[in-house]
Structures are given as C-alpha cells and as structure tokens.
Amino acid sequence: MRPVTDRFLTTIRGSHAMCARVRVCAPGQTGVNPNGIEIPIITGDVRLDATAEIRGSVEMTTEYEWPADATGLLTPYGNELFVERGIVYGDGVREWVSQGYYRLETPSQEEAPDGVIRLTARDRMAGIVDARPLAPQEFGPGTSVAAIFDHLVGEVYPGAVVLFDFDAATTTFPGSHILEDSRYGFLKDIADSLGKIMYWDYAGRLRVETAPNPAQPVFAVNHGRGGVVAKLSRELSREGVYNAVVATGEQAGENPPVRGVAFDLNPDSPTYWHGPFGKVPRFYSSTFLTTDAQCQAAANAMLMRAIGLPYSVDFSMVPNVALEPLDPIAVSYSDRTAPETHVIETLTIPLDAEAVMTGTTREKVGGDDDALG
C-alpha cells in the first residue's frame, strides 16, 4: 500500500471530499512532485493489473488545445501524465496520493476542432517492452543483477531509479547470458528466477522485490458503520489456478540440470495437491537458475502468489487510492461472517467524485511457507 497518513485512512471511512489532478510532464522525472503543466480532468480512471506486463494504464478526457505540431503538450512522443488523487480535509488541507507516471499513447478528439480530448497512457514498463534490442547483448559470468538492470533500464530511461529489496550488487550469475530480442522478457526472467515481482511504482521508480505477505492484510473492506463497501460479487473459476510449480535450470558445463518443485500441501486449501481439485502443475524454466536451492525458492515464490480459493471477488467501494495490486485485504461480506483474507489482482481508481473504486481479488488460504513442499 502506498504511504498515507492515519488521518487519511480514518477519513475515507466517512463523508469526505476528493481531489484529483493530472500534470503533463517531460519524461525522466521521479518523485511525487514533478515539474509539469496541469490539465483539467472531465472524467477518467487509473487501471492497475498485477497479472499484466504493463501494470498501469490511464484513460481520461480533458479540455485542452489540440497539439498543432510535434511539440504540442499532448503529443504521444514521450511526454508523461503524472496522476494524483487525494482527500480535501475539513480544514482545507489536501493529502495527495500519487498514482504514478504514464506515457502518453493516444490523444483523440471525436468532435474537432473544439471537442474534448480523450487521452490514453501506459506506465513506464511500456517503454521497456517497446525497446527491443537492435542486436544480441551478452552478460558475462559474474555480472551482477544490479549491473544488468542499470544497463538495460538505463538504455531506455537514463538515470532511472531501480530499487531492490536484496543486495543486487553482490547477486551474480556464474555463467554467461545472452539477451536476444526481448528486453522486458530478459529482465522479467531474472526477477522470476529470484522469486521477485517487477513494476514501476507511484514515484516513477522500478522496483524488484518480494510480493507483499498475503497473510497480513493492510486494509479492511467491510460493510456497516465505518465501512467502505458499496457492492460485492463472487465468481468461481478454475481458470489460471495451479497447485504446484516445477522450476528447472541449467548448471555450467556438463553438470546435470537443476530442479525444484513446490506443492500446495495445506489440507485446508481447496487446491490441496492431494485433494479433489486435482493435480495442476505449472512449469517454469530459466537459464538464471543454476542450483537446486534457487529453483526451489523460485517455485515457492510463484506458488505463494497463486494458491488460494479458486474464486474471485469483484468489489465496488469508497476509494482507498493508497491500495495497490498484490496488497492483501480483509474482505467482509456481512457482520454475521468472519472476514476473509484476499489479495488484490486488479483495481480501477476513478478520477472523478461520482464513481466508486472497483477491483478483483483472489482469496488466500494457508498462504505461508509451511503450506508449501
């Protein structure tokens, strides 16, 4: 969850006024107060999806002048939208919550020359996906994770800030690795092999880190007095659900392949490996995995993000715009039932006062290391 004050978390559970703003910024800035030109918001939303390559996108309409040439403010040639939503307190103080930086993709105007302009934008991962290498690049034995990320991300975003939750400068690979044709795929493979997730955060920084602990909810989505829920719906599905991960890799030279397997071994889990759900493994292979221990750690991390009750919850709620994908939340359907722990998969955050925030989740059952084997 993004950093906010206790006052913010208390206020969103009662009557309050919202505020939102969008600034068009030159590319390459970081932080939560970039230089830019504010444009008016008519309608719009931020959409976040933990399962997508490009985690965040923005769609909005604005009243602004149509770009007359390639230097126009709203041209899709590198400028970014910096998006915020927050609360106006009774004393007039505003607390802003950054939603991040989004590269302008498409301005359109259905009624020229004076109609509103619709903008679409995607987060900075779009630049990583687009920037396929012109030729293969080789990273020799002993190259650190930090050096690889600094080089490959820096080629697209010079001076980019990359944050790790481990010592990436001393984490190295014993063999050579060749980047062929996908910059994003190469970096994602490194993150996956280390059991990490990779995304651009609210301050325009690339983060490579362990997903939040699914067993520790950061917010309660509940009904009743002080509640935030407007509507909850549920759907059962087996799609995309697996209960084992087989991770394999290669050692240098003629040594045998390495392997690690993680199972959902929690008897209380509906996806229990030996239960009626059946045996549904996922297979993952990476040249960055060179030991059995690394394979096991990668398999455990992937399974931890997947196991859980195979139904999703769609919710509409008073916006808590500090929430992010993969945040665990406590979901309560009524005062008569105990809350369930869910992990957010998608969020849609409105930029106007009339709409509610919507999202989808997956319930987590037995989400700890003891349930894996």
C-alpha positions in Angstrom: 0.0 0.0 0.0 1.2 3.5 -0.8 2.3 5.6 2.1 -0.5 7.8 3.6 -1.3 9.2 7.0 -3.5 7.7 9.6 -5.8 10.7 9.1 -6.3 9.6 5.5 -7.2 6.0 6.4 -9.7 7.2 9.0 -11.3 9.9 6.8 -12.0 7.6 3.8 -14.4 5.7 6.1 -16.7 8.7 6.5 -18.0 11.6 4.5 -15.2 13.5 2.7 -14.4 15.5 -0.4 -12.0 14.1 -3.0 -9.5 15.9 -5.2 -7.6 14.8 -8.3 -5.1 16.3 -10.7 -3.1 15.4 -13.7 0.1 17.0 -14.9 1.7 16.6 -18.3 5.5 16.2 -17.6 8.6 15.9 -19.6 9.9 12.3 -19.4 12.5 11.1 -16.9 11.3 12.6 -13.7 10.9 10.8 -10.4 9.3 11.6 -7.1 5.8 12.8 -6.2 6.1 16.5 -7.2 7.4 16.7 -10.8 7.5 19.8 -12.9 4.6 19.8 -15.4 1.5 21.6 -16.7 -1.8 20.7 -15.1 -4.6 19.8 -17.4 -8.3 19.7 -16.4 -10.0 16.3 -15.7 -13.5 15.8 -17.0 -13.6 12.0 -16.4 -11.1 9.3 -16.2 -9.6 6.4 -14.3 -6.4 4.6 -13.5 -6.4 0.8 -14.1 -3.9 -1.4 -12.4 -3.4 -5.1 -13.1 -0.9 -7.3 -11.3 -1.2 -10.0 -14.0 -0.3 -7.8 -16.9 3.1 -7.0 -18.4 2.2 -3.3 -18.2 0.7 -2.9 -14.7 -0.9 0.5 -15.0 -2.8 2.5 -17.6 -4.8 5.7 -17.7 -7.8 6.8 -19.7 -9.2 10.3 -19.3 -10.9 13.2 -21.1 -9.8 16.8 -20.8 -10.5 20.2 -22.3 -7.2 21.4 -23.8 -5.9 22.6 -27.1 -5.2 20.0 -29.7 -1.5 19.8 -30.5 -0.7 21.9 -33.5 2.6 20.2 -34.2 5.0 17.6 -32.8 6.0 19.9 -29.9 2.4 20.1 -28.6 1.8 19.2 -25.0 -0.5 16.3 -25.7 1.5 14.6 -28.5 2.5 11.0 -27.9 6.2 11.5 -28.4 7.5 11.0 -24.8 5.5 13.2 -22.5 4.0 11.6 -19.5 1.0 12.0 -17.3 1.6 12.3 -13.6 -1.7 11.4 -11.9 -2.8 12.0 -8.3 -6.0 11.6 -6.3 -6.5 12.6 -2.7 -8.7 14.0 0.1 -9.7 17.5 1.0 -10.0 17.7 4.8 -12.4 19.9 6.6 -9.7 22.4 7.4 -8.8 22.8 3.7 -5.7 20.7 3.8 -5.2 18.3 0.9 -3.4 15.0 1.1 -2.4 13.8 -2.4 -1.7 10.1 -3.2 0.4 9.6 -6.3 -0.8 7.1 -8.9 2.4 7.2 -10.8 3.8 8.2 -14.3 2.1 7.2 -17.5 3.5 7.7 -21.0 1.0 9.3 -23.4 -0.1 6.9 -26.1 -3.1 8.2 -27.9 -4.8 11.6 -27.9 -8.1 11.5 -29.8 -10.9 14.0 -30.5 -14.3 12.8 -31.7 -15.6 16.3 -32.4 -12.9 18.6 -34.0 -11.9 21.3 -33.6 -13.3 22.2 -30.2 -14.4 18.9 -28.6 -13.0 17.2 -25.6 -9.8 15.2 -26.0 -9.5 11.6 -24.9 -6.1 10.5 -23.6 -4.7 7.0 -23.1 -1.4 6.4 -21.4 0.6 3.4 -20.0 3.1 3.2 -17.3 6.9 3.1 -17.9 7.0 -0.6 -18.5 5.6 0.2 -21.9 9.0 1.7 -22.8 10.8 -1.4 -21.6 8.6 -3.6 -23.7 8.9 -1.4 -26.8 12.7 -1.1 -26.6 13.7 -4.4 -28.2 17.5 -4.6 -28.6 18.9 -4.0 -32.1 21.4 -6.8 -31.6 22.0 -9.5 -29.0 23.9 -8.5 -25.9 25.9 -10.8 -23.7 26.4 -10.5 -20.0 29.5 -12.5 -18.8 30.0 -14.6 -15.7 30.0 -12.7 -12.5 27.8 -9.8 -13.8 25.6 -8.6 -11.0 21.8 -8.2 -11.1 22.2 -4.5 -10.3 24.6 -4.0 -13.3 22.2 -5.8 -15.7 19.2 -3.7 -14.6 21.1 -0.5 -14.5 22.3 -1.0 -18.1 19.2 -2.4 -19.7 16.8 0.0 -17.9 19.2 2.9 -18.3 19.3 2.5 -22.1 15.6 3.3 -22.1 15.4 5.6 -19.2 18.7 7.3 -18.5 19.1 8.0 -14.8 16.2 5.7 -13.8 16.0 4.7 -10.2 15.9 0.9 -9.6 15.1 -0.3 -6.1 15.8 -3.8 -4.9 14.9 -5.4 -1.6 18.0 -7.6 -1.6 21.7 -6.9 -2.3 21.6 -6.9 -6.1 25.1 -5.6 -6.4 26.5 -8.8 -4.9 24.0 -11.2 -6.5 25.7 -12.6 -9.6 25.3 -15.4 -12.1 28.1 -17.9 -12.7 27.6 -18.3 -16.4 27.1 -16.0 -19.4 23.6 -14.9 -20.5 22.6 -13.5 -23.9 19.7 -11.0 -24.3 18.2 -11.9 -27.7 15.1 -10.0 -28.7 13.1 -9.0 -25.6 14.4 -6.6 -23.0 11.3 -6.9 -20.9 11.4 -10.7 -21.1 15.1 -10.9 -20.1 14.6 -8.7 -17.0 11.3 -10.4 -16.1 13.1 -13.8 -16.3 15.8 -12.5 -13.8 13.1 -11.3 -11.4 11.1 -14.5 -11.7 14.2 -16.6 -11.1 14.8 -14.7 -7.9 11.2 -15.1 -6.7 10.6 -11.3 -7.2 8.0 -9.1 -8.8 8.9 -6.2 -11.0 6.9 -3.0 -11.5 7.1 0.8 -11.8 5.9 2.4 -8.5 4.0 5.6 -7.7 7.2 7.7 -7.7 8.4 6.5 -11.1 10.9 4.0 -9.7 11.4 0.4 -11.0 11.0 -2.0 -8.0 12.3 -5.5 -7.9 11.1 -7.1 -4.7 9.2 -9.9 -2.9 5.4 -9.6 -3.2 3.6 -8.5 0.0 3.0 -11.2 2.6 -0.5 -12.4 1.6 -1.3 -13.4 5.2 -1.0 -9.8 6.6 -4.0 -7.6 5.4 -3.2 -3.9 5.1 -6.8 -2.7 4.9 -10.3 -3.9 5.8 -13.0 -3.8 3.1 -16.2 -4.1 5.1 -19.9 -3.2 5.3 -21.8 -1.3 8.1 -20.8 1.7 10.1 -17.4 2.9 9.0 -17.5 0.5 6.1 -16.3 1.2 2.6 -18.1 -1.5 0.6 -20.7 -0.5 -2.0 -21.1 -3.9 -3.7 -19.5 -7.3 -3.6 -19.9 -10.1 -6.1 -18.3 -13.5 -6.4 -17.4 -15.9 -9.2 -16.0 -19.5 -9.1 -13.4 -20.5 -11.7 -10.6 -23.0 -12.2 -9.0 -20.8 -14.9 -5.4 -19.8 -14.2 -5.3 -21.9 -11.0 -2.5 -24.3 -10.3 -1.3 -26.1 -7.2 2.3 -27.0 -8.0 5.3 -25.3 -9.7 8.2 -27.1 -11.2 11.2 -24.8 -11.7 14.2 -26.0 -13.7 17.5 -24.6 -14.7 21.0 -25.4 -16.0 24.4 -25.7 -14.4 27.5 -24.7 -16.2 29.4 -27.3 -18.2 28.3 -30.9 -18.3 26.7 -30.9 -14.9 23.1 -32.2 -14.7 20.1 -29.9 -14.8 18.8 -28.4 -11.5 15.2 -28.6 -10.3 12.9 -27.5 -7.6 9.2 -28.4 -7.0 6.7 -26.6 -4.8 3.3 -28.1 -3.9 0.2 -26.8 -2.2 0.3 -29.2 0.8 -2.2 -27.4 3.0 -5.0 -29.9 3.7 -7.4 -27.0 4.4 -6.7 -25.4 1.0 -9.3 -26.1 -1.8 -6.3 -26.5 -4.2 -4.6 -29.1 -1.9 -2.3 -31.2 -4.1 -3.7 -34.5 -2.8 -7.3 -33.2 -2.8 -10.3 -33.4 -5.2 -9.2 -30.3 -7.1 -6.7 -32.5 -8.9 -3.0 -32.1 -9.8 -2.5 -29.0 -11.9 1.3 -28.1 -12.2 2.9 -25.0 -13.8 6.3 -25.4 -15.3 9.0 -22.7 -15.3 12.5 -22.9 -16.8 15.2 -20.3 -16.7 18.9 -20.2 -17.5 19.3 -17.9 -14.5 18.5 -20.9 -12.2 21.8 -22.7 -11.5 21.2 -24.5 -8.2 18.5 -26.7 -6.8 18.1 -24.1 -4.0 17.4 -21.3 -6.4 14.9 -23.5 -8.3 13.1 -24.3 -5.1 13.0 -20.6 -4.0 11.6 -19.6 -7.4 9.0 -22.4 -7.3 7.9 -21.4 -3.8 7.6 -17.7 -4.7 5.5 -18.4 -7.7 3.2 -20.8 -5.9 2.7 -18.4 -3.0 1.3 -15.9 -5.4 -1.1 -18.4 -7.0 -2.5 -20.7 -4.3 -5.9 -19.8 -2.8 -9.5 -20.4 -3.2 -10.3 -20.5 -7.0 -12.9 -17.8 -7.0 -12.6 -14.1 -7.4 -14.4 -11.2 -5.7 -15.4 -8.1 -7.6 -15.9 -5.2 -5.3 -17.1 -1.6 -5.6 -16.0 0.6 -2.7 -15.4 4.1 -1.5 -11.9 4.7 -3.0 -8.9 4.0 -0.9 -6.5 5.2 -3.5 -3.4 4.1 -1.5 -4.2 0.4 -2.3 -2.1 -1.4 -5.0 -2.2 -4.7 -6.8 -1.0 -7.7 -4.7 -1.9 -5.9 -1.4 -3.7 -8.3 0.9 -7.0 -7.0 2.3 -9.6 -8.4 4.8 -12.9 -8.8 3.0 -16.2 -8.9 5.0 -19.5 -9.8 3.3 -21.6 -9.1 6.4 -21.4 -8.7 10.1 -22.5 -12.3 10.5 -19.4 -13.9 8.9 -15.8 -13.7 9.7 -13.6 -11.7 7.2 -11.6 -13.4 4.6 -8.1 -12.5 3.5 -7.8 -11.7 -0.2 -5.1 -10.5 -2.4 -5.9 -7.7 -4.9 -5.3 -8.6 -8.6 -6.9 -5.6 -10.3 -8.0 -2.1 -9.4 -9.8 0.7 -11.2 -9.4 4.1 -9.5 -11.7 6.9 -10.7 -10.5 10.4 -11.1 -13.9 12.0 -10.6 -16.1 12.2 -7.5 -19.1 10.3 -8.8 -17.6 6.9 -9.5 -16.6 4.2 -7.0 -13.3 2.2 -7.0 -13.7 -1.3 -8.3 -11.4 -4.3 -8.3 -10.9 -8.1 -8.3 -9.3 -10.3 -5.7 -8.4 -13.9 -5.0 -8.9 -15.4 -1.5 -5.7 -16.7 0.1 -5.9 -19.9 2.1 -2.9 -21.2 4.0 -0.6 -18.6 2.4 2.6 -19.4 4.3 5.8 -21.3 3.7 4.6 -24.2 5.9 1.9 -24.9 3.2 4.5 -25.5 0.5 6.6 -28.5 -0.1 
